[in-house]
């Protein structure tokens, strides 16, 4: 005899309500990871006011990741890969799960 298996992901408040009702079914608690947008833009340097730079920045629960570089002339995304690599390195150094970062060009 075949058995039917169904997998359902519930939000935590629903799981808590089911537990209060004494439901005999076994439910798996799944926490969905929040994604944080890494902003890629250009503007004035924080380190050298008056100088134009490309930058990436993100705020993850009060922890700022920030990096800037001189733009590549004639290439709007010429600094993208280097800036992304540095943001990933900063996140890892601070113990931030890099899979929660959402990059503009990915």
C-alpha positions, 0 to 999 in steps of 0.5 A, a space after each residue: 500500500 502506497 502512502 501519500 506524503 505532502 510537504 507544506 511550509 507554514 509561517 511561524 504564527 500558523 505553526 504556533 496556532 496549530 500547536 495551541 489547537 493540539 493538532 496531532 500532525 507533524 509540521 516542520 518549521 521553516 524560517 524564510 530568509 529575508 533578502 537585502 538589496 545591495 544598491 549599486 550606484 554612483 555619486 560623491 565619494 565618502 572618503 574623498 569629498 568632491 570626487 565621483 565614484 561608483 559604490 555598493 552599499 547595503 544595510 543588514 539589520 543595522 550593519 552597513 556594508 559599503 565600498 567605492 571605486 573610481 568609475 571605469 571611463 566608458 563602462 557603466 558597470 566596469 566596477 561592478 564585479 570588483 565592488 561585489 567581491 568586496 561586499 561579499 568579503 565584508 559580509 563574510 568578515 562580519 558573519 553575514 550569510 551572503 545568500 541573503 544579499 540580492 545584487 542588482 545585476 544577478 
